[in-house]
Amino acid sequence: MTVWQRTLIALVLLVLMSAGGAAAETRFLCALTDATECAAGVPCGAPEFGGVAPPTFMHIDIGKSLITLLAPAERRGEETTIDVALETASGWILSGIEHERAWSVFLTNEGNLTLTVTMDGTTWTGFGNCMPAADAKP
């Protein structure tokens, strides 16, 4: 094998390894920044959470199929199971069902988050931003 062939193989392996690392990101820290509630026959507005503090900060671990609330403090540690996780060219599509509510998340490669929660006659839509959890080092 010539030096040129060895160099080409090494370069191909290096590119494949770096691409695999980027595509393998499965843990994110996310902050919800805006939310809207829409109900049948009622104008859309701020969500009504029935006295429960709305989630504002979360950890998404696709590998463990788990979303864990980090804030507000009184809800820290609450968990939601991810039932479906699909990686696309644009990012991740996640979904699940909790307490008779269907939810879905679209997390783009650029870190934009769109959350929808659907229940009987009402939808909540949330927007936020995410970053790879590995980037959150002091």
URWOKA-V420593 format. One record per run of one state. SS is the DSSP state (H for helix, E for strand, L for the rest). FROM is the first residue (numbers start at 1). LEN is the number of residues. If there is no record, write none. Layout:
# URWOKA-V420593
SS_FROM_LEN + SS_FROM_LEN
This chain:
# URWOKA-V420593
L_1_2 + H_3_21 + L_24_3 + E_27_13 + L_40_2 + E_42_4 + L_46_11 + E_57_5 + L_62_4 + E_66_6 + L_72_1 + H_73_3 + L_76_3 + E_79_3 + L_82_2 + E_84_4 + L_88_3 + E_91_8 + L_99_2 + E_101_8 + L_109_3 + E_112_8 + L_120_2 + E_122_11 + H_133_3 + L_136_3
